[in-house]
Structure formats: C-alpha cells, structure tokens
Amino acid sequence: MKTKTQKIALTGVLAAQALALAFLENLLPALPFLPPGVKLGLSNIVTMFTAGAVGFSPAFCVTLIKSLFVFLTRGATAFFMSLGGGLLSTIAMCLMIKFTKEKSGYVGIAVVSSICHNFGQLCVSVIITKTSAMFYYAPVLLISAVVMGFITGTVLKVTMPLLNKQSKYFNKI
C-alpha cells in the first residue's frame, strides 16, 4: 500500500463488497434444514481478507460499517447483535492472523472467527433478554459455526487470487 489515501480507498471498496454480500445473503431464503438464525456469513470473507491484506484497523472499520448498515436496515437489536458478534469475531481473526496464520490457514481462522461471532451474538442476546437460557442454543451455534466457518474459509482460499489482484490495483494508482 503506497499511501494512506489508497488504504482508505481500498477499505471503502472492501466495505462496499462486504455490504453487498451481506445484502445478497439477506435476500436468500432461509434453508429449511438450517436452524433459526444460522447464516453463512459471506461478508466475513471480505473482513478476513481485509484483516490479512490491508490491516487490522481497516478490518475493524469494515466490521463497524457492516454493523451500522444493519442498524439502518434492521434496527437497534440487530445492530447490537451484529456489533457484538462482529467485534469479537474480528478480534479473534486478527489475533489468529498475527500469531497462527501459517499453522491454521484461512479455514482455521474462519472457523475460530465464526465460533467467536456466534458466541458474541449469544452473549448479546443474553444481555438483551436478561436470561441465561439462551446459552442452551450454544451447541447448535457451535456446530453451525464450524460448518459455516469451513465453507467461508474455503471460499476465501479459492477467491484469494482475485482479491489480491483487486488490492494490487490500488498500488498502481
């Protein structure tokens, strides 16, 4: 990355991609075999790329922009759920990239990130509902996080050449 301006521009493009993927995912009908609330998390692919290729601060910016979008489109409760899951997920993602990237790879990072996202949302739901009974849903969320994290990590691994090509464009400007 040559300049701060290029980094900001690339972060903006990546945030737009994350929002587009989140919007697209919300348009898809719920699959009947998935438990309530379980989503693939396509926009997290972009967040993970941002953390690894652009930096940790831009990854947090993408996460905050996604949460603000959720607030504007779905309200305060969804915002807090998105923010709680997103921040915990991004923290885990950044720590894994910093300390274990070679050992865990994209899939490992995505799985841990997905687990943290679900746990963050679960904690927010406990705070909102004022009942710890929400934790009974944890096993379902854990299993779904492993499956969805595996899928999103694999998608990132496959699309990495395209994303790297896109980010290199900003170095040529």
CORRA-V162886 format. One record per backbone hydrogen bond with DSSP energy under -1.0 kcal/mol. CO is the residue of the C=O (numbers start at 1). NH is the residue of the N-H. If there is no record, write none. Layout:
# CORRA-V162886
co:CO nh:NH
co:CO nh:NH
This chain:
# CORRA-V162886
co:3 nh:7
co:4 nh:8
co:5 nh:9
co:6 nh:10
co:7 nh:11
co:8 nh:12
co:9 nh:13
co:10 nh:14
co:11 nh:15
co:12 nh:16
co:13 nh:17
co:14 nh:18
co:15 nh:19
co:16 nh:20
co:17 nh:21
co:18 nh:22
co:19 nh:23
co:20 nh:24
co:21 nh:25
co:22 nh:26
co:23 nh:27
co:24 nh:28
co:31 nh:34
co:35 nh:38
co:41 nh:44
co:42 nh:45
co:43 nh:47
co:44 nh:48
co:45 nh:49
co:46 nh:50
co:47 nh:51
co:48 nh:52
co:49 nh:53
co:50 nh:54
co:50 nh:55
co:55 nh:59
co:56 nh:60
co:57 nh:61
co:58 nh:62
co:59 nh:63
co:60 nh:64
co:61 nh:65
co:62 nh:66
co:63 nh:67
co:64 nh:68
co:65 nh:69
co:66 nh:70
co:67 nh:71
co:68 nh:72
co:69 nh:73
co:70 nh:74
co:71 nh:75
co:75 nh:79
co:76 nh:80
co:77 nh:81
co:78 nh:82
co:79 nh:83
co:80 nh:84
co:81 nh:85
co:82 nh:86
co:83 nh:87
co:84 nh:88
co:85 nh:89
co:86 nh:90
co:87 nh:91
co:88 nh:92
co:89 nh:93
co:90 nh:94
co:91 nh:95
co:92 nh:96
co:93 nh:97
co:94 nh:98
co:95 nh:99
co:96 nh:100
co:100 nh:104
co:101 nh:105
co:104 nh:108
co:105 nh:109
co:106 nh:110
co:107 nh:111
co:108 nh:112
co:109 nh:113
co:110 nh:114
co:111 nh:115
co:112 nh:116
co:113 nh:117
co:114 nh:118
co:115 nh:119
co:116 nh:120
co:117 nh:121
co:118 nh:122
co:119 nh:123
co:120 nh:124
co:121 nh:125
co:122 nh:126
co:123 nh:127
co:124 nh:128
co:125 nh:129
co:126 nh:130
co:132 nh:135
co:133 nh:136
co:134 nh:137
co:135 nh:138
co:137 nh:141
co:138 nh:142
co:139 nh:143
co:140 nh:144
co:141 nh:145
co:142 nh:146
co:143 nh:147
co:144 nh:148
co:145 nh:149
co:146 nh:150
co:147 nh:151
co:148 nh:152
co:149 nh:153
co:150 nh:154
co:151 nh:155
co:152 nh:156
co:153 nh:157
co:154 nh:158
co:155 nh:159
co:156 nh:160
co:159 nh:163
co:160 nh:164
co:161 nh:165
co:162 nh:166
co:163 nh:167
co:164 nh:168
co:165 nh:169
co:169 nh:172
